[in-house]
Amino acid sequence: MNANRLILFLALQLLGAASTVRAEGEPLAQKAYHILQTYCHGCHGVEFEVKGFDILDREILIDNSVLPAYIAPGNLQESYLWQMVSEGSMPPKKAKARPSEEEVGILKEWILQGAPFPQAVLESETEDSAESPETVEIDGRDLGEQAYGVFEKYCYRCHGVEFKKQGLNILDHQVLLDTKAETPYVVPENPDASLVWKQLSEDAMPPKSSRTRPTDQEKQIVRDWILAGAPPFPERERAERPFLSDKEILRSIQTDLQGRDENDRVFRRYFTLAQIHNNEHASEKDLRMARAAFSKLLNSLTWQSEIVVPEIIDEHKAILAIDLRDLIWDREDHWDRIMAEYPYGIVLETSPDPEIRHLAEDVYRLTNCQLPYIRVDWFVANASRPPLYHDLLQLPDNSMALEEKLRVDPYKNFVEGSAIRAGFLQSGVSTQNRIVERHRSLFGAYWLSYDFRDNTGTSNIFRCPLGPRTFRTHEGVFESPFEPLAFEQAGGEIIFNLPNGLHGYFLVDGEHHRIDTGPIEVVSDSKQIVGNPTIVNGLSCMGCHKNGMKSEFKDEIREGAGAFGEALLK
C-alpha cells in the first residue's frame, strides 16, 4: 500500500482532554457561537486568513469534503478545530485574548452534542439563502478545472483518501479514462456510457447519507466536461518548500540533543517527514495529515496511560522527536526491534561529505544509537501491521493471556450475566452470522466477536446462540452450561481499550491463538484497506473503526431464538 495514501487514511486526531462543563440545548449553542465569534471570527470571517473559511458559517464548518473536517459533529477525534483549540495552537500564541479552560470545555461539549448553531442564526441564514440562492459560478475556467472542483468537493474523500472502491482515485484523470474497465468511469463525448455520469445523474452518488450533494448546475458541469471530450484536469499546484537534506536533518537533531540534559539524550529518538516534505506534489494538508497519522499510531502502540504528543524540533515541522520512556519503550528494546525491520539504515559516518560525517558521529554518540532517526512513512506503513504491531504493543500469543492482563473473564461474565451480547445475520466484515460481546476490562471495554465459516449446524447462532461450546480462559477450560444451544466459532476479533483510551486489536482462530490475518472464508474487508479483502490485524481494524466502536447494529437473535427464561437473557 502506498505510504502517503496510508498516512492520509490513518490520520485521525488525538483524543481531547476530559471536560467538566455540561450544557444542553440552545444555551450551549449560543455559548459556543459567542466563543467562536469572540476569539476566532476576526481572523476567520473578517480577514479570512484561511481562504473561504468563515468560522460562523456552519455549512463550511461541517463540510465533510474538507479533510480533515473543521467540525465532525459528535466526534472530537475527527474535528480539526478541536485539535487546534485543545492543543493551544489556536488562537495563536500572539493573540491578545484566549479562551478560558471553561470556554474550551464548552466547545468540546458543543461538538459532542452535534455542534448546533443558535436557531436565530440558522433562520437568518435561511432567509439570506432564499433571497440569494447559492449557485455555482461559471467563471470562465476551463471545464477540466471545473469538473475537478466538483469531484474534489463531493467525491474525493471516499474515492481518493479512503479508496472505498479499490483503485479509484477520482482526481486521477488517467484512471477515469481507463478503457480496460468493463464499464469505464468516463467515456469521452459519451456521458450515457460513463459510469461517473450514470451514478451522478441517478443520484446514486454521492450516497444518500452524504451531508452535501452537488447541485443541478454542478452536475451539468460534469456532463459538459464529458461531452467536451473529458479534457485534462489542471496540474496540482506544486509546493514551494526548501529541500530537506540529510545534513539539515542531522543538524536539527544535533541542536535538539545539545539542548537536552545528558541523561535524557540516550532516550531521544526521531522520525522524519523528509520524503513527503521534499515531494513537490505533497500539500501542507498532506504533511499535517501525516503528522496526525504518526501521532495516532504512536499512541496506539503503548501501554502508557497518558497521550504522548511528538515534539516538532525544526522550522519545517518535518522532524518529530519522542522520549522512549514516555511510551515505556525503553524497557523492552523496542527501538532495536524497529531497527531489525527498517530497510533504510544508511550509515552516514562513511559519507564523503566531512560535515555530514561529523554530524552523524556526534548524533550517534549523543544518543548512543547507530540510527536514532527513521522515516515516518515507513513507520506508519509497517508498525500498523504484524509483526511490528504485535511486537511493539507486546501482544501475547493467545487471547487467554490477553484477558488475564486486562482482568477479563468471559466465562464468568457469561454465567453471571454481566456480558453484553448482540447477534445478527450479517455484518460489515462477514456474510455469515456473527455475535459481538462486551466485557468490562482494566482500562475500559473489551469487545470480542464470534465469527463463523457458514451458518449451518453449530455455526447457526439463531439455533445455537448460547456458546461458545468451550470457553478457554486463563482460569481454565469450561463447557457452556447451555450445551445443546451452544455454537462453535471459527475465530474472532477483539478490540480493547488501552490505558490512554485508544484501541488495541487482536485476531484469533477457533482455538483462541493469535493470528496475523483473518481467514478470507470467515471474514473479509470490503473496503480493501490493505489492497485486497484480507483483514490484517492492526491496520484493517483501524480503518474499520476509525471513528471508534460501531454503534449502528441491533440484536436480531432474541426476537426469534428458541430459548426461554435464563437462556433467553443471555
N, C-alpha and C positions, 0 to 999 in steps of 0.2 A: 504494500500500500504506500503511495506517495506520502513522504513525511510531512510536506507542507499541508496536504489535504487532511492528513490525520490530525495534525496540530489544530487546524481550524475546527475539525469535528469535536475534538475533546475540550474545546475552550469554554468551560463552564466557570462561572465566577465562584470565589471563595465564599464560605458561609459568613453571614453577618453576626455581629455580637447580639446577645440577648437584650431585649428591651423590656423595661418595666412600665412603659406608658401604655395605657389601654384607653381607646376611644372608639366610638361607633357612629355609623350613620353620617348624616350631614355635618355635624360639628367637626368630625375628623377630616372630611373633605375640605371644609373651609380652612381649617388649621394648616393642612398640607399645602393648599393653594397659596395661602398667605406666606408660608415659609419659602416656597419657590419664587414667589413674586418679590419677596424682600431680599433674598440672598443670591438669586440666580438670574432673574429676568433682565437685569441691567446688561449682562454680557450675552445672554442667550434669549434675545427677544427685542432688545433695543439696538444693541450694536451688532448682534449676530456674529459673534466671534467664530462660531461653527456655522458655516453657510446653511441657511434654510432651517436652522434649529431654533424654534420658538418654544421655550420650556413651558409656556402656558397654553400650548396647543395640544390637547390630549391625543388627538389623532396621530400627531407626529411622535409623541412620547411612546405610544404603544405600537407603533408601526413595526410589524414583525418582519418586514423586508429589510430592515436595517439590522446588521449583525455586528456586535451584539445589540439587542434592542435596548433603548434607553430604559424602558419600563416593561417588564413581563408581569402583568397583573397576577398577584398571588404567589410570585416566585422571585425571592430575593437573589437566588443563585444566578439567574439569567438576566438580572436587571443591572445594566451598566451604570445607571445613575446611582444605584445603591452602593455599588463597589466604590465609585469615586467619592461619595459623601462619607461612607463608613471608614474609608482609609484616610480621610482627611485631605484628599487630593483636590477636592472641590468643596466650597470656593477655594481659589488658590491661596497660598500662604500669605501673599501680599494684600489680600482683601482686608478692608478696614473692619468689616463685620462678618462674623462667622456664626453658624447655628449652634445653639447650646446642645448639651447632651440630651436634654428632654426633647428638643426640636428634632434632633436626629432620630430619636425613638419614635416620634410621631410619624416621620417619613417612612420608617420601617413598617409600622403598623398599617399605614395607609397603603403601601404596596401589597402587603399581605392580604388586605381586605379588598383587593381588586383595583386600587388606585382610582377611586371615584372622584369626579370633579363636582363642585357645588352646582346644584340644579340651576341656579340663576345664570351661571356661566354657560352651561350647556344650552339652555334656552336661548341665550343671546347669540351663541354660535349658530344655532339652528336658524334663527331669524336672518342672520347675516348671509348664511349659505343659500337661503331661499331667495334673497334679493339678488345675490350674485352667485349663481350656480357654478361649482367648480368644473372646469373643463381643462383638457389638455391643450396647451397652446402649441399650435403648429408654427414653429418659429423659423422655418426655412432650413433647418438642419437636414442633412440627407437622411433618407429612410433607414439606412443601416444604423445610424446613430439613434434614431427614434425607436426602432424596434428593439435595439439593445437596451434602451432605457426601460421599456415595458417589461422585457424578460428579467432584467436585473431587479426591478421593483416587485414583481409578483411571483417569479418562478425560481430565482437563483438560490434562495435559502434551501429549498428541498432538492433542487436539481443543479448542484454546484458546490454546496457546502456539505450537506448530508448525503447526497447521491442516493436518494430513495429509489431511483431506477438506475441500476448499475451502468456505469459508463456514460450517463447523460449529464454533460455539463452544458446547460442551456446557453451559456455565453461563449461556447466554443463553436465557431462558425463551421469548421470542418466536420465536427461531429454531427451537427444538424443536417448537413447536406450529404452525409454518407449514403451512397446508393446501395451499399451491401445489405442494409437493413431490409427486412421483409416489408415493413411499412415505413418508408423514410419519414423522418421527422419533418423535413421540408423538401418539397419538390418545386424548384424554381419555376415561377409563372403558373403554378397549378395549386392553388390553395386547397381545393377539394380532395386532392391526393396527398395532402400534407397532414400528418398526424397532429402536429402542433396546432394547426388551424382547426382541425376537427374537434380536438379537445377544448380549445378556447371558445369556438363558436357555439358548441353544445353545452357550455358551462360545466363541463366535466372537470376542467382545471382552470384556475386553482380549485381545490376541493371545497365543498360547501362549508367546511369548518373554518376556512380561512377568514381572518378578520378583515382583510382588504381584498377587493376584487377589481379587475380592470373595467373601465367604463366602455361604452359602445365605441367612443372615439378612439380609445386606446386599442381596442380590438381591430378597428379599421386600419390603424397604423400597421399592425402585423399583417393583415390581409394585403394591404397595398405594397408592403415590403416584399411579400412572396410574389405578387403579380409582377413586380418590377424586376424579378429575377433573383431575389434574395441577395442584394448587394452586400459586400463585406461589412462587418462591424468595425467601428473605429478602433484604432490601436489604443490599448490601455496606456494611460499616462505613466511615463517611466519616472520612478522615484529618483530624486537627485540627492544622493547621500554619499559622503566620502567613503572610499573603500576602507574596510577594516582589515588590516593585515595581522599576521601572527605577531609581528613586532609590537604593534599597538596593543594587542590583546595581552601580551606578556608584560608590557609596560604598565597597563592598568592594573593587572593583578599584583605586580611588584609594589606599586604605590599603595594598593589596599593592604597588602601584607605588612608593609613597613609602618603603617599606622595602627597596627594591632599589637596587643600585648604578646610578648614572646611565647607565653604558654598557650595562647589561643591559635597561633599561626598553623600549627600542625593539624588543626581540625577544620581549617578553611578549605572548601572545595568550590569549583567554579563551573558554570555552564554558559556556553556562548551561543549567541544567535547570529554569528557572523555569516553563515551560509544564507540566511534569509535576509539579513541586513544588506549584504552585497549583491543580492538579486534585484536588479532594477525593476523587475515586474512585480515585486512584493510591495504592497502598500503599507502605510503606517498602521492601518487596521489589521493587516496580516501579522505585523510584529506584535501589536497589542494582544491579539488573539493567541499568538504563540507563547507569550509570557503567561497569559492566563491558563493555557493548557498545561504548561510546565508546572505552574504552581498547584493547579488542581491535582495533577498526577502525583507530584511530590508528596502532597499531604494525604494521598490515598495509599501511600507505601510506608506508613509509620504507625507505631502504637503509641506515639506521643499524644498527650491529651490536649495540647494547645495547637492552634493553627500556626504554621510556620510560614512567614512571608519572606521569600527570597529577596536579598538586597541587590539593588542595581548599583554598580560601582563605577560606571563610566558615563560620559556625557551622551553617548549614542543610545543608551539604555539597551545595550546588546550583550552585556556581561552580567550574569547573576551569580551571587555568592550565597553559600549556606555554611552553617556550622554543623558538622556531623553530629555533635552532641544534641543539638536541638531536635533532631529526628531519631535519636537513640540509634544512630548508625555507627557510632564509634565503638560499640561493644562487640559486634559480630563480624567485623571486617567487611562491611557492606561495600565499601569502595573497591576493595580488591576483587569482590565478586563482579562488580560492574566492569572493572578493567579486564577481567578474564573474557568478557564478551565484546569489548569495544574494539572495532576494527581500524580506527583512525589514529592509533597511538604513535605518532611520528616523534622521534627523539630529536629535539632541536638543539641539543648540546653539540651535535656534529654539523650544524648549519655552516655554510661557507661565510655567512654574514657574522662578523665578530660581535656586533652589538646583540644580535639575536642569541648567540651562544652565551654571552654574559648574562642576559636577562633570564634565559632558560635555566642556567645553572643557579642563579640567585633564587628564582621562584621554587625550583626543586629543593634547594637547600632549606629555604624558609618553611616550606610545608612538609619537608621530609617525605616527599612523594615524587615518584618519577613522572607522574602525569596527573596533576591536580585539576585539570580542566578538560571538559568534553563538550560535544555538540548537543544542544537542546533537541534538535530534530531527531537525532539518533536515539536519544534517551526516551523521548515520548513514544517513538515508534516501537521500541524494544522493551522498555520497562513496563509497558502496559499489557504485556502478554507473557506466558511462560517461555523459558524457565525463570527469567528475571523477576517477573511479577510474583511468583511463588517464593523465590529466594529472598527478595528484599522485604516482603511482608512476613516472611518466616512462617508460611502456612504449613501445617503438619500433613502427613501422608493420608490421613483419613478424617472423616467428619467426627468420629468419636473423640479424637484428641482435640479437635477444634471446639467441640461442645464442652469438653472439660475445661478448656482455657476460658471459655465465655460463661461457664457455670449454667449450662443449659442441659436439661434432662427431658428430651422429647417423650420418652415413655411415661415417666412420672406425670408430666403435664397432661398427656393424653388421658391417662387413667383418672387423674384428679379433676379433669375438665377445665383446666386453665389454658390449654392450647386453643387457638382460634383458627378455624378452618373454613375453606370455601372450595367447592369443586365445580368444574364446568366442562362442557363437551369439547371446546376448542380454546386455544389461547394464541397469543401473538407469536409463539415460537414452536407450536406443535399443532398438527391437525388431529392428534389423538386427545382423549380426555386428560384432565390434569387436576391435581389437588395442590393448593397452596396452604401453608400453615405458618402461624406466627407464634413466637415464644418471647418472653422477656429474657434479656441477657444482661451480662455485667455492664455493658455500655449502651444499652437501649433495646433494640429489637433484633431478633434472629428469625429470618424468614427462610423457609425451605419449601421446595416443590417436590412432588412425586410425579415422575414422568414415565410414559409407557410406550412400548413399540406398537401396540394395537389396542383395540377396545373390546377384545374378546376374553372370555374366561375370567380369571382373577385380575385381568387388566381393565375390566369394565367397572369403573368406580360407581356407576349407577346401580349395579348389582352387588358390588363388594366395596362399599365406601369406608369400611372401618379398619383399614390397615394402618401400617403395613403388617403383613402376617408375622414378620420377625422384626423386632426392634433391636438394633445393635447400638448400645450406648457405652459410655466409659464406665458405667456401673455393671455392665454385663449384657447378656443376650436374653430377651424376653419375647414371649409369644403374645399375640394380640388376644385379649380376653373375649373378643368377638370373632374368633377364628373363622366360622362359616361365612362371615361377611367381610373378611379381610382381603384387601388387594395385595398384589405383589408387583412392585415397581421395577422399572429397568434402569432407573437412575434419578438424578435430581440436581437442582441448582440451589445454592444457598447465598443469601445476602444478609450481611450482618453489619451492625454499627461498630465503627472503630471508636476509640476513646475521644477523638476530636469531632465526632458526629458524621464524618464521611462514611462511605460504604466500602466494605471488603467483599470479595466474591470467591466462590468455591464451587466447583463442579464435582459430582461423584457418580460412580457407576452403581449398579444394583447392590453391590456389597459394601457401599459407603467408602470405597477407596477414591482418593483424589485423582482426577483426570485432567488433562490439558484442554481437551476439546470434547464437545458433546457428540455422541454418535448421531450421524445425519438421519438415521431412521427413527430416532427418538425425538430430537429437537433440531431446529434449523432456523437460520436468521434470514427472514425475507428481505431485510434491508441490505444484506450482504456487506456488512461493515468492513470485513476483512478482505473483500473482493470475491467471496463465494459464500454459499449458505452455511458454512461451518460456524458453529458457535465456539469461539476461543475464550477461555476464561480470562477475566480482566477486561480486555478491550471490548469484546462483544457485549458484555454485561454493562459496561459504562455507557455504551452507545444506546442500548435499550432503555437504561434507567438514568438517562442524562438529567431528567427532572426529578429524580428520586423514585420512590416506590410507586408502582401503578395503583391507581385507586378506582379506575373505571371498570371493575369487574363485579359480578354478582353471583352468589352461590346458586347453582342450579340443581343440586342434589336433594336437598331436604324436601323439595316440593314433590319429588317422585320416588324417593327411596323407599324400599320395602322394609323399613326399620321403625321401631316404636320405642317410647319410653326413654330410658337412659341411652340406648344406642342411637336414637334419633338426635339427641342433644349433642352427640359427639360431632 
